[in-house]
Amino acid sequence: MASRCAGAASLAVFVVISSVLIAFSATGSGATCPAACLAAVTGLVTLVSLWLRRRDGGTDRRVCVLVLGDLGRSPRMQYHALSLSKHGYHVTFVGFLDSKPHQDVLREENIKMVPITEVKGVQVGPKIFSYVTKVILQSLQLLRVLLKMETQSHILMQNPPGLPSIAVTWLVCVLRGSRFVIDWHNYGYTVMALNLGRTHTLVRLAEWYERFFGPLAAHHLCVTMAMKDDLQNNWGIAATTLYDRPAAIFRETPLKLQHELFLRLADAHPQFKSSASEEEEEEKKVERTVFSVCDLSDDTVTLRPERPALLLSSTSWTEDEDFSVLLKALEEYDFFITGGAALPSLVCVITGKGPQKNYYRKLIDSLHLEHVEICTPWLEAEDYPILLGSADLGVCLHKSSSGLDLPMKVVDMFGCCLPVCAIHFNCLSELVKHEENGLIFRDSQELAEQLKSLLSEFPSSDGGRLGAFRRNLRASRGQRWDDNWDQNVLPLMAAAP
């Protein structure tokens, strides 16, 4: 490494001296002043480039993980950062800090978080002018942050969002001699098309941009075999499929932890709270939630036999998830019970943050349900897996904009052995096996019938299809994230830039 630095320094001195000699020679021979200036500028640019590419003994063990989004809501990239740190890499984790990442990320000494902010364009004039100025300002901010860092051996970037981060990251990697890796979660232009339409000028520009700059990365990861094939056939990109796998924190939750979480949630959400009259009758000898009972004499926890079923869904409240499908299904389920069906009442928990949350909150508040209660909490990263491991059934409304990515939320649910009802799209069968680990539906009526069928024997944990799906999930536990990452990503990171 020392000899490499010495060689770079010698080359820099040579370039500067040569540029000066060329400049004087050009002046002495009657050449124009611009020729001399061009020679000097060339030498200066080369010198700056060599300075940017300077390396030290720690460069090969430094990796930047980049998200042009909220780090707290980017679980896959958090897992990348943790896996890199476990293998001795020093990780610079760059992104928005709108919500807190998992404690494991915050506690890891080898992970340094560098915040960036989402900028806004000029808020006057046409919308396209605002968008263009936003892209320019975001590019300048990102360029400043990446060039200010120590030289990294690799920059691992999430896409989407990729505008403007793909081009900026590629440029920084060229300037600094780093290896550029894109982790393709989806295509940015298809996400944009959900709101603007496939033929919109900005969508078509975004597609051109993604297709032009995307292939310039040195390595590519993707989330499904369907995306791998599409990248190869239509983009000329050879990608490695890295399936999302649940981290070790996603597992079935012990009853004691369930009860403690229910108590915390009951402070803010009455759907989890037991009636005060029951506690008064027991004279505080037990501690109750609507789902659980803790005997305070010996601290044992049991689930209440008359408890409601706990239905869980999570979302970023964006256009690729139509929660009106779930709300209509819950209305139909409520009607089943009103009509005399022997079904449990439901507590439906929908977690997450996002732009359409207020819109759906108004829809939820307008419903008149007798046997179904709905709450929309935001959970800390540590509480989310505990709630997943406590639920009776999961619902996924994610409908891929490209038809090529898979919902991470279902991966996490399966890690907790939680059966799932998921809305259909093209490659979903790579994850959800219909009638094996869950059910696939196409509309609200079909979902309502599935809820009725799966919960008909509740609260029996072993009876019916719901119990069979849970047993299948326990029996088919595959690779966890760490082994999967070590097999598919670690060799890429070990390659010298």
LOVEXLUM-468930 format. One record per residue (C-alpha): residue in three letters; x, y, z. Coordinates in steps of 0.02 Angstrom, whole numbers, plus 50000, padded with zeros to 5 digits. Example, Ala and Ser with C-alpha at 12.3 -4.5 7.8 and 13.67 -1.06 7.14 Angstrom:
BEGIN
+------+-------+-------+-------+
: resn :     u :     v :     w :
+------+-------+-------+-------+
:  ALA : 50615 : 49775 : 50390 :
:  SER : 50684 : 49947 : 50357 :
+------+-------+-------+-------+
END
This chain:
BEGIN
+------+-------+-------+-------+
: resn :     u :     v :     w :
+------+-------+-------+-------+
:  MET : 50000 : 50000 : 50000 :
:  ALA : 50143 : 50119 : 50043 :
:  SER : 50225 : 50088 : 49874 :
:  ARG : 50059 : 50121 : 49786 :
:  CYS : 50043 : 50290 : 49875 :
:  ALA : 50224 : 50334 : 49836 :
:  GLY : 50196 : 50289 : 49653 :
:  ALA : 50040 : 50399 : 49647 :
:  ALA : 50136 : 50545 : 49724 :
:  SER : 50277 : 50526 : 49599 :
:  LEU : 50154 : 50520 : 49457 :
:  ALA : 50070 : 50677 : 49522 :
:  VAL : 50235 : 50772 : 49527 :
:  PHE : 50276 : 50711 : 49352 :
:  VAL : 50107 : 50770 : 49285 :
:  VAL : 50125 : 50943 : 49361 :
:  ILE : 50304 : 50967 : 49298 :
:  SER : 50255 : 50904 : 49125 :
:  SER : 50106 : 51022 : 49118 :
:  VAL : 50214 : 51171 : 49164 :
:  LEU : 50345 : 51124 : 49033 :
:  ILE : 50210 : 51103 : 48901 :
:  ALA : 50137 : 51272 : 48948 :
:  PHE : 50306 : 51360 : 48933 :
:  SER : 50346 : 51269 : 48772 :
:  ALA : 50180 : 51318 : 48696 :
:  THR : 50207 : 51500 : 48745 :
:  GLY : 50384 : 51504 : 48678 :
:  SER : 50335 : 51431 : 48511 :
:  GLY : 50206 : 51565 : 48480 :
:  ALA : 50057 : 51457 : 48521 :
:  THR : 49905 : 51543 : 48588 :
:  CYS : 49876 : 51573 : 48771 :
:  PRO : 49723 : 51455 : 48774 :
:  ALA : 49838 : 51310 : 48728 :
:  ALA : 49948 : 51346 : 48879 :
:  CYS : 49796 : 51365 : 48991 :
:  LEU : 49725 : 51200 : 48927 :
:  ALA : 49888 : 51111 : 48969 :
:  ALA : 49888 : 51186 : 49144 :
:  VAL : 49705 : 51141 : 49173 :
:  THR : 49737 : 50964 : 49112 :
:  GLY : 49877 : 50946 : 49237 :
:  LEU : 49771 : 51018 : 49377 :
:  VAL : 49625 : 50903 : 49338 :
:  THR : 49741 : 50753 : 49336 :
:  LEU : 49816 : 50806 : 49502 :
:  VAL : 49643 : 50826 : 49580 :
:  SER : 49595 : 50655 : 49513 :
:  LEU : 49748 : 50576 : 49592 :
:  TRP : 49709 : 50664 : 49755 :
:  LEU : 49531 : 50598 : 49753 :
:  ARG : 49595 : 50422 : 49723 :
:  ARG : 49718 : 50426 : 49866 :
:  ARG : 49712 : 50265 : 49965 :
:  ASP : 49777 : 50210 : 50133 :
:  GLY : 49793 : 50049 : 50230 :
:  GLY : 49608 : 50052 : 50278 :
:  THR : 49531 : 50089 : 50108 :
:  ASP : 49501 : 49907 : 50061 :
:  ARG : 49399 : 49884 : 50222 :
:  ARG : 49285 : 50034 : 50197 :
:  VAL : 49115 : 50022 : 50112 :
:  CYS : 48981 : 50153 : 50089 :
:  VAL : 48799 : 50093 : 50095 :
:  LEU : 48689 : 50224 : 50013 :
:  VAL : 48501 : 50250 : 50018 :
:  LEU : 48419 : 50405 : 49946 :
:  GLY : 48279 : 50374 : 50070 :
:  ASP : 48241 : 50341 : 50253 :
:  LEU : 48369 : 50225 : 50332 :
:  GLY : 48246 : 50171 : 50467 :
:  ARG : 48127 : 50107 : 50333 :
:  SER : 48261 : 50021 : 50230 :
:  PRO : 48280 : 49853 : 50317 :
:  ARG : 48374 : 49766 : 50176 :
:  MET : 48507 : 49902 : 50173 :
:  GLN : 48519 : 49896 : 50363 :
:  TYR : 48553 : 49709 : 50346 :
:  HIS : 48688 : 49745 : 50216 :
:  ALA : 48771 : 49867 : 50336 :
:  LEU : 48764 : 49742 : 50481 :
:  SER : 48832 : 49600 : 50374 :
:  LEU : 48977 : 49707 : 50314 :
:  SER : 49019 : 49760 : 50490 :
:  LYS : 49017 : 49580 : 50552 :
:  HIS : 49151 : 49542 : 50423 :
:  GLY : 49263 : 49683 : 50484 :
:  TYR : 49215 : 49818 : 50359 :
:  HIS : 49196 : 49998 : 50416 :
:  VAL : 49028 : 50053 : 50347 :
:  THR : 48975 : 50230 : 50307 :
:  PHE : 48784 : 50221 : 50304 :
:  VAL : 48715 : 50369 : 50206 :
:  GLY : 48530 : 50415 : 50196 :
:  PHE : 48385 : 50510 : 50274 :
:  LEU : 48363 : 50494 : 50462 :
:  ASP : 48174 : 50518 : 50467 :
:  SER : 48149 : 50366 : 50578 :
:  LYS : 48267 : 50272 : 50692 :
:  PRO : 48358 : 50119 : 50623 :
:  HIS : 48365 : 49958 : 50723 :
:  GLN : 48464 : 49962 : 50884 :
:  ASP : 48587 : 49835 : 50814 :
:  VAL : 48635 : 49963 : 50682 :
:  LEU : 48646 : 50105 : 50807 :
:  ARG : 48754 : 50003 : 50926 :
:  GLU : 48876 : 49936 : 50796 :
:  GLU : 49043 : 50026 : 50813 :
:  ASN : 49092 : 49988 : 50633 :
:  ILE : 48939 : 50078 : 50564 :
:  LYS : 48943 : 50267 : 50550 :
:  MET : 48783 : 50351 : 50494 :
:  VAL : 48799 : 50506 : 50385 :
:  PRO : 48633 : 50598 : 50365 :
:  ILE : 48574 : 50681 : 50207 :
:  THR : 48413 : 50779 : 50190 :
:  GLU : 48277 : 50772 : 50060 :
:  VAL : 48286 : 50938 : 49968 :
:  LYS : 48146 : 51031 : 49883 :
:  GLY : 48159 : 51117 : 49717 :
:  VAL : 48108 : 51295 : 49680 :
:  GLN : 47926 : 51305 : 49729 :
:  VAL : 47873 : 51429 : 49595 :
:  GLY : 47835 : 51407 : 49413 :
:  PRO : 47793 : 51243 : 49323 :
:  LYS : 47805 : 51078 : 49418 :
:  ILE : 47938 : 51013 : 49300 :
:  PHE : 48048 : 51162 : 49344 :
:  SER : 48027 : 51121 : 49528 :
:  TYR : 48072 : 50939 : 49495 :
:  VAL : 48226 : 50983 : 49391 :
:  THR : 48292 : 51103 : 49523 :
:  LYS : 48261 : 50971 : 49658 :
:  VAL : 48365 : 50844 : 49561 :
:  ILE : 48506 : 50970 : 49537 :
:  LEU : 48510 : 51019 : 49721 :
:  GLN : 48500 : 50838 : 49779 :
:  SER : 48642 : 50793 : 49660 :
:  LEU : 48754 : 50930 : 49729 :
:  GLN : 48717 : 50880 : 49909 :
:  LEU : 48751 : 50697 : 49874 :
:  LEU : 48909 : 50737 : 49776 :
:  ARG : 48975 : 50842 : 49921 :
:  VAL : 48939 : 50705 : 50049 :
:  LEU : 49018 : 50565 : 49947 :
:  LEU : 49174 : 50663 : 49900 :
:  LYS : 49198 : 50721 : 50079 :
:  MET : 49211 : 50541 : 50141 :
:  GLU : 49372 : 50442 : 50147 :
:  THR : 49400 : 50337 : 49992 :
:  GLN : 49287 : 50184 : 49996 :
:  SER : 49327 : 50016 : 49916 :
:  HIS : 49144 : 49996 : 49865 :
:  ILE : 48985 : 50099 : 49863 :
:  LEU : 48829 : 49990 : 49879 :
:  MET : 48675 : 50087 : 49826 :
:  GLN : 48491 : 50046 : 49837 :
:  ASN : 48383 : 50072 : 49683 :
:  PRO : 48251 : 50141 : 49684 :
:  PRO : 48261 : 50283 : 49715 :
:  GLY : 48399 : 50304 : 49587 :
:  LEU : 48371 : 50479 : 49521 :
:  PRO : 48493 : 50564 : 49541 :
:  SER : 48593 : 50443 : 49650 :
:  ILE : 48644 : 50318 : 49513 :
:  ALA : 48732 : 50449 : 49406 :
:  VAL : 48810 : 50539 : 49555 :
:  THR : 48873 : 50377 : 49633 :
:  TRP : 48944 : 50317 : 49466 :
:  LEU : 49037 : 50482 : 49445 :
:  VAL : 49108 : 50474 : 49621 :
:  CYS : 49165 : 50294 : 49592 :
:  VAL : 49253 : 50345 : 49431 :
:  LEU : 49338 : 50491 : 49518 :
:  ARG : 49390 : 50391 : 49671 :
:  GLY : 49422 : 50220 : 49597 :
:  SER : 49286 : 50136 : 49702 :
:  ARG : 49184 : 49987 : 49646 :
:  PHE : 49000 : 50030 : 49613 :
:  VAL : 48868 : 49902 : 49664 :
:  ILE : 48680 : 49926 : 49636 :
:  ASP : 48552 : 49827 : 49735 :
:  TRP : 48398 : 49826 : 49623 :
:  HIS : 48240 : 49819 : 49730 :
:  ASN : 48129 : 49877 : 49587 :
:  TYR : 48134 : 50000 : 49443 :
:  GLY : 48117 : 50183 : 49488 :
:  TYR : 48024 : 50232 : 49331 :
:  THR : 47886 : 50103 : 49361 :
:  VAL : 47860 : 50171 : 49537 :
:  MET : 47850 : 50347 : 49465 :
:  ALA : 47724 : 50287 : 49336 :
:  LEU : 47601 : 50237 : 49473 :
:  ASN : 47572 : 50421 : 49505 :
:  LEU : 47609 : 50505 : 49338 :
:  GLY : 47562 : 50372 : 49210 :
:  ARG : 47673 : 50268 : 49098 :
:  THR : 47679 : 50394 : 48955 :
:  HIS : 47720 : 50549 : 49058 :
:  THR : 47875 : 50642 : 49000 :
:  LEU : 47960 : 50628 : 49170 :
:  VAL : 47928 : 50440 : 49176 :
:  ARG : 48001 : 50415 : 49003 :
:  LEU : 48152 : 50522 : 49050 :
:  ALA : 48173 : 50423 : 49212 :
:  GLU : 48169 : 50259 : 49114 :
:  TRP : 48302 : 50321 : 48993 :
:  TYR : 48409 : 50380 : 49138 :
:  GLU : 48395 : 50214 : 49230 :
:  ARG : 48432 : 50112 : 49074 :
:  PHE : 48583 : 50221 : 49029 :
:  PHE : 48667 : 50237 : 49199 :
:  GLY : 48613 : 50072 : 49279 :
:  PRO : 48726 : 49959 : 49173 :
:  LEU : 48879 : 50065 : 49218 :
:  ALA : 48892 : 49986 : 49391 :
:  ALA : 49026 : 49854 : 49417 :
:  HIS : 48910 : 49730 : 49506 :
:  HIS : 48724 : 49707 : 49523 :
:  LEU : 48611 : 49624 : 49651 :
:  CYS : 48424 : 49597 : 49632 :
:  VAL : 48281 : 49527 : 49734 :
:  THR : 48201 : 49395 : 49621 :
:  MET : 48242 : 49275 : 49480 :
:  ALA : 48111 : 49365 : 49374 :
:  MET : 48206 : 49529 : 49395 :
:  LYS : 48372 : 49442 : 49360 :
:  ASP : 48302 : 49379 : 49194 :
:  ASP : 48228 : 49549 : 49149 :
:  LEU : 48390 : 49639 : 49188 :
:  GLN : 48486 : 49515 : 49079 :
:  ASN : 48364 : 49509 : 48933 :
:  ASN : 48309 : 49691 : 48924 :
:  TRP : 48450 : 49790 : 49006 :
:  GLY : 48605 : 49686 : 48968 :
:  ILE : 48644 : 49674 : 49154 :
:  ALA : 48707 : 49515 : 49235 :
:  ALA : 48642 : 49521 : 49414 :
:  THR : 48656 : 49406 : 49564 :
:  THR : 48491 : 49361 : 49645 :
:  LEU : 48497 : 49395 : 49831 :
:  TYR : 48328 : 49343 : 49899 :
:  ASP : 48269 : 49438 : 50050 :
:  ARG : 48285 : 49325 : 50202 :
:  PRO : 48223 : 49360 : 50377 :
:  ALA : 48352 : 49420 : 50502 :
:  ALA : 48373 : 49322 : 50664 :
:  ILE : 48262 : 49447 : 50756 :
:  PHE : 48109 : 49383 : 50661 :
:  ARG : 48043 : 49230 : 50754 :
:  GLU : 47890 : 49174 : 50851 :
:  THR : 47872 : 49282 : 51006 :
:  PRO : 47867 : 49205 : 51180 :
:  LEU : 47708 : 49241 : 51277 :
:  LYS : 47797 : 49349 : 51406 :
:  LEU : 47863 : 49467 : 51271 :
:  GLN : 47692 : 49468 : 51185 :
:  HIS : 47609 : 49525 : 51346 :
:  GLU : 47738 : 49661 : 51378 :
:  LEU : 47714 : 49730 : 51202 :
:  PHE : 47524 : 49725 : 51216 :
:  LEU : 47536 : 49824 : 51379 :
:  ARG : 47645 : 49957 : 51296 :
:  LEU : 47528 : 49970 : 51147 :
:  ALA : 47376 : 49981 : 51262 :
:  ASP : 47441 : 50147 : 51329 :
:  ALA : 47411 : 50230 : 51160 :
:  HIS : 47289 : 50112 : 51073 :
:  PRO : 47130 : 50060 : 51165 :
:  GLN : 47110 : 49911 : 51047 :
:  PHE : 47239 : 49820 : 51156 :
:  LYS : 47166 : 49871 : 51324 :
:  SER : 47063 : 49757 : 51432 :
:  SER : 46908 : 49827 : 51519 :
:  ALA : 46941 : 49901 : 51690 :
:  SER : 46797 : 49805 : 51769 :
:  GLU : 46886 : 49638 : 51743 :
:  GLU : 47043 : 49700 : 51827 :
:  GLU : 46941 : 49768 : 51972 :
:  GLU : 46854 : 49600 : 51994 :
:  GLU : 47022 : 49514 : 52006 :
:  GLU : 47081 : 49644 : 52132 :
:  LYS : 47242 : 49671 : 52034 :
:  LYS : 47297 : 49490 : 52055 :
:  VAL : 47314 : 49478 : 51867 :
:  GLU : 47369 : 49596 : 51730 :
:  ARG : 47263 : 49591 : 51573 :
:  THR : 47264 : 49649 : 51395 :
:  VAL : 47129 : 49606 : 51270 :
:  PHE : 47240 : 49462 : 51211 :
:  SER : 47336 : 49403 : 51365 :
:  VAL : 47333 : 49378 : 51553 :
:  CYS : 47482 : 49383 : 51670 :
:  ASP : 47465 : 49303 : 51841 :
:  LEU : 47561 : 49424 : 51952 :
:  SER : 47589 : 49293 : 52086 :
:  ASP : 47705 : 49188 : 51979 :
:  ASP : 47727 : 49299 : 51823 :
:  THR : 47655 : 49169 : 51705 :
:  VAL : 47569 : 49228 : 51546 :
:  THR : 47427 : 49143 : 51452 :
:  LEU : 47325 : 49193 : 51301 :
:  ARG : 47142 : 49227 : 51334 :
:  PRO : 47030 : 49094 : 51254 :
:  GLU : 46899 : 49226 : 51209 :
:  ARG : 47027 : 49344 : 51132 :
:  PRO : 47002 : 49424 : 50961 :
:  ALA : 47112 : 49367 : 50817 :
:  LEU : 47261 : 49482 : 50784 :
:  LEU : 47275 : 49526 : 50600 :
:  LEU : 47431 : 49620 : 50547 :
:  SER : 47482 : 49717 : 50393 :
:  SER : 47624 : 49840 : 50365 :
:  THR : 47643 : 49972 : 50232 :
:  SER : 47733 : 50127 : 50173 :
:  TRP : 47563 : 50200 : 50126 :
:  THR : 47609 : 50225 : 49943 :
:  GLU : 47518 : 50202 : 49778 :
:  ASP : 47577 : 50022 : 49754 :
:  GLU : 47466 : 49963 : 49898 :
:  ASP : 47278 : 49987 : 49887 :
:  PHE : 47216 : 49970 : 50066 :
:  SER : 47036 : 49996 : 50014 :
:  VAL : 47044 : 49810 : 49967 :
:  LEU : 47079 : 49763 : 50148 :
:  LEU : 46951 : 49885 : 50218 :
:  LYS : 46814 : 49815 : 50105 :
:  ALA : 46861 : 49638 : 50156 :
:  LEU : 46850 : 49687 : 50340 :
:  GLU : 46677 : 49760 : 50311 :
:  GLU : 46624 : 49596 : 50231 :
:  TYR : 46701 : 49496 : 50375 :
:  ASP : 46606 : 49604 : 50500 :
:  PHE : 46447 : 49568 : 50402 :
:  PHE : 46481 : 49380 : 50413 :
:  ILE : 46481 : 49390 : 50604 :
:  THR : 46328 : 49502 : 50609 :
:  GLY : 46241 : 49373 : 50501 :
:  GLY : 46276 : 49236 : 50629 :
:  ALA : 46442 : 49160 : 50571 :
:  ALA : 46543 : 49083 : 50713 :
:  LEU : 46698 : 49188 : 50690 :
:  PRO : 46810 : 49283 : 50811 :
:  SER : 46811 : 49470 : 50821 :
:  LEU : 46965 : 49551 : 50742 :
:  VAL : 47094 : 49678 : 50793 :
:  CYS : 47180 : 49736 : 50633 :
:  VAL : 47347 : 49824 : 50656 :
:  ILE : 47418 : 49918 : 50506 :
:  THR : 47593 : 49982 : 50541 :
:  GLY : 47700 : 50106 : 50446 :
:  LYS : 47722 : 50285 : 50388 :
:  GLY : 47692 : 50361 : 50219 :
:  PRO : 47608 : 50494 : 50112 :
:  GLN : 47435 : 50413 : 50100 :
:  LYS : 47415 : 50371 : 50284 :
:  ASN : 47300 : 50518 : 50322 :
:  TYR : 47192 : 50476 : 50172 :
:  TYR : 47165 : 50298 : 50232 :
:  ARG : 47144 : 50353 : 50413 :
:  LYS : 46993 : 50454 : 50358 :
:  LEU : 46923 : 50302 : 50268 :
:  ILE : 46949 : 50196 : 50424 :
:  ASP : 46864 : 50325 : 50535 :
:  SER : 46713 : 50325 : 50418 :
:  LEU : 46684 : 50137 : 50439 :
:  HIS : 46551 : 50072 : 50558 :
:  LEU : 46612 : 49902 : 50613 :
:  GLU : 46545 : 49806 : 50762 :
:  HIS : 46665 : 49659 : 50770 :
:  VAL : 46823 : 49731 : 50692 :
:  GLU : 46938 : 49863 : 50766 :
:  ILE : 47078 : 49945 : 50667 :
:  CYS : 47230 : 50041 : 50729 :
:  THR : 47377 : 50115 : 50635 :
:  PRO : 47526 : 50130 : 50754 :
:  TRP : 47706 : 50172 : 50710 :
:  LEU : 47816 : 50042 : 50793 :
:  GLU : 47997 : 50058 : 50845 :
:  ALA : 48113 : 49943 : 50748 :
:  GLU : 48133 : 49830 : 50901 :
:  ASP : 47945 : 49810 : 50927 :
:  TYR : 47897 : 49768 : 50748 :
:  PRO : 47967 : 49589 : 50747 :
:  ILE : 47889 : 49558 : 50919 :
:  LEU : 47718 : 49607 : 50851 :
:  LEU : 47741 : 49501 : 50695 :
:  GLY : 47785 : 49352 : 50804 :
:  SER : 47628 : 49382 : 50907 :
:  ALA : 47502 : 49396 : 50766 :
:  ASP : 47382 : 49261 : 50704 :
:  LEU : 47378 : 49308 : 50519 :
:  GLY : 47467 : 49430 : 50404 :
:  VAL : 47396 : 49523 : 50254 :
:  CYS : 47501 : 49595 : 50113 :
:  LEU : 47432 : 49724 : 49990 :
:  HIS : 47597 : 49756 : 49901 :
:  LYS : 47571 : 49753 : 49714 :
:  SER : 47737 : 49771 : 49625 :
:  SER : 47747 : 49918 : 49504 :
:  SER : 47861 : 49815 : 49391 :
:  GLY : 47793 : 49643 : 49435 :
:  LEU : 47973 : 49592 : 49473 :
:  ASP : 48003 : 49625 : 49658 :
:  LEU : 47942 : 49537 : 49815 :
:  PRO : 47873 : 49613 : 49975 :
:  MET : 48000 : 49611 : 50116 :
:  LYS : 47858 : 49617 : 50241 :
:  VAL : 47805 : 49441 : 50190 :
:  VAL : 47984 : 49379 : 50211 :
:  ASP : 47983 : 49447 : 50388 :
:  MET : 47812 : 49370 : 50422 :
:  PHE : 47873 : 49201 : 50364 :
:  GLY : 48025 : 49220 : 50477 :
:  CYS : 47900 : 49231 : 50620 :
:  CYS : 47805 : 49079 : 50551 :
:  LEU : 47656 : 49193 : 50519 :
:  PRO : 47541 : 49134 : 50378 :
:  VAL : 47497 : 49267 : 50249 :
:  CYS : 47357 : 49317 : 50132 :
:  ALA : 47440 : 49414 : 49989 :
:  ILE : 47370 : 49503 : 49837 :
:  HIS : 47420 : 49426 : 49671 :
:  PHE : 47552 : 49492 : 49552 :
:  ASN : 47667 : 49409 : 49426 :
:  CYS : 47814 : 49340 : 49524 :
:  LEU : 47733 : 49322 : 49696 :
:  SER : 47740 : 49132 : 49680 :
:  GLU : 47930 : 49143 : 49708 :
:  LEU : 47884 : 49180 : 49890 :
:  VAL : 47703 : 49138 : 49932 :
:  LYS : 47653 : 48960 : 49893 :
:  HIS : 47464 : 48956 : 49880 :
:  GLU : 47385 : 48831 : 50001 :
:  GLU : 47558 : 48792 : 50074 :
:  ASN : 47618 : 48942 : 50175 :
:  GLY : 47473 : 49059 : 50139 :
:  LEU : 47341 : 49110 : 50015 :
:  ILE : 47343 : 49225 : 49863 :
:  PHE : 47190 : 49334 : 49827 :
:  ARG : 47141 : 49451 : 49686 :
:  ASP : 47005 : 49561 : 49761 :
:  SER : 46921 : 49610 : 49924 :
:  GLN : 46783 : 49479 : 49910 :
:  GLU : 46908 : 49338 : 49891 :
:  LEU : 47009 : 49405 : 50038 :
:  ALA : 46853 : 49412 : 50147 :
:  GLU : 46814 : 49229 : 50107 :
:  GLN : 46993 : 49181 : 50148 :
:  LEU : 46984 : 49269 : 50317 :
:  LYS : 46822 : 49179 : 50353 :
:  SER : 46895 : 49009 : 50307 :
:  LEU : 47061 : 49031 : 50398 :
:  LEU : 46987 : 49097 : 50559 :
:  SER : 46839 : 48978 : 50569 :
:  GLU : 46926 : 48869 : 50701 :
:  PHE : 47011 : 49010 : 50796 :
:  PRO : 47085 : 49012 : 50929 :
:  SER : 47142 : 48834 : 50899 :
:  SER : 47325 : 48851 : 50852 :
:  ASP : 47339 : 48680 : 50769 :
:  GLY : 47172 : 48658 : 50685 :
:  GLY : 47119 : 48701 : 50509 :
:  ARG : 47218 : 48777 : 50367 :
:  LEU : 47291 : 48917 : 50472 :
:  GLY : 47374 : 48791 : 50588 :
:  ALA : 47433 : 48687 : 50440 :
:  PHE : 47514 : 48840 : 50358 :
:  ARG : 47604 : 48883 : 50519 :
:  ARG : 47669 : 48705 : 50535 :
:  ASN : 47730 : 48710 : 50355 :
:  LEU : 47823 : 48873 : 50389 :
:  ARG : 47907 : 48798 : 50542 :
:  ALA : 47960 : 48645 : 50443 :
:  SER : 48024 : 48741 : 50291 :
:  ARG : 48133 : 48871 : 50374 :
:  GLY : 48273 : 48901 : 50250 :
:  GLN : 48427 : 49010 : 50252 :
:  ARG : 48428 : 49162 : 50361 :
:  TRP : 48499 : 49327 : 50298 :
:  ASP : 48677 : 49302 : 50361 :
:  ASP : 48710 : 49138 : 50271 :
:  ASN : 48626 : 49201 : 50113 :
:  TRP : 48729 : 49361 : 50115 :
:  ASP : 48893 : 49271 : 50149 :
:  GLN : 48862 : 49159 : 50000 :
:  ASN : 48809 : 49290 : 49873 :
:  VAL : 48878 : 49461 : 49922 :
:  LEU : 49037 : 49433 : 50021 :
:  PRO : 49134 : 49371 : 49867 :
:  LEU : 49090 : 49533 : 49776 :
:  MET : 49153 : 49638 : 49920 :
:  ALA : 49313 : 49536 : 49935 :
:  ALA : 49358 : 49578 : 49754 :
:  ALA : 49484 : 49719 : 49744 :
:  PRO : 49421 : 49878 : 49657 :
+------+-------+-------+-------+
END
